[in-house]
Amino acid sequence: MDAYQQLVIELYNSRTAYDREEGTRHPLEAKLLLESVPIQKGQKILDVATGTGLVAIPAAEKVGSEGYVIGIDMTPGMLHQAREKVEAAGLQNIELIEADAESINFSDSSFDVIFCCEAFVLFTDIPASLQKWYRFLKPGGFVAFTSPPETAYLADVYKSICTRVLGVSLSHILEPLGTPKKCQSLLQQAGFRDIQIEIVPSGRHRSFSDDKLSGKVINLSFKGNPLLSKLSPEQLEQFQVEYSAEIQRLATDQGVWEDTTKFLVRAQK
């Protein structure tokens, strides 16, 4: 496991109340994702980067005792929250596996549906994952995932600061899936058809007055780009100075507007 994956695990392990985080829409996005494809009794479903089971658990209820759901996640803290909910619901048709979702393998044509809610942008090789998912799906099966636009979550702010501090432009974590055209192209290259992309607008005002731009956030924003592992204390301080100035510039009486729009993406094998 590389340093970037360790960083992802560390950050998500710290989110001990993920389902109820202030200002987020995790349960709603999971619900929209579940409703985006037809789920039937007896189906087998894979939930990639399952987190706290927001998709996997209701999916297990939908497929019934004759169906089965597998949820994969590499974050122990997230899976702990999911297992507590599975136990409380008394479900016997769900399996939660602690593993790297990008390296795990299943037999061809194993699943009727593959979900990935919110986490796909974190993957290091998105085209390869889509190709694997295509192989894992039964003919006619569905893949469905959510992803933010490349301008969401102040991505432009991070990119401009990074360029000013380092003197080079780095690809932000949201860019590979950051437009409907990019999502469609990646799915087509993997062999998928009947691609549907719905834009679900959302946003919020946030107070960033006490927010500090840590090295961890910088590294996550650019998927652990090797250039960032060599940041000096002076460069980190420059990041913070630039970030604070930009936040002050964007702030209103209500706070800083943060776009949290999502793409709801569905395709079929």
Secondary structure by P-SEA (a helix, b strand, c coil): ccaaaaaaaaaaaacccccccccccaaaaaaaaaaccccccbbbbbbccccccccaaaaaaaacccbbbbbbbccaaaaaaaaaaaaaaccccbbbbbccccccccccccccbbbbcccccccccaaaaaaaaaaaccccbbbbbccccccccaaaaaaaaaaaaccbbbbccccccccaaaaaaaaaaacccbbbbbbbbbbbbbbcccccccaaaaaaaaccccccccccaaaaaaaaaaaaaaaaaacccccbbbbbbbbbccccc
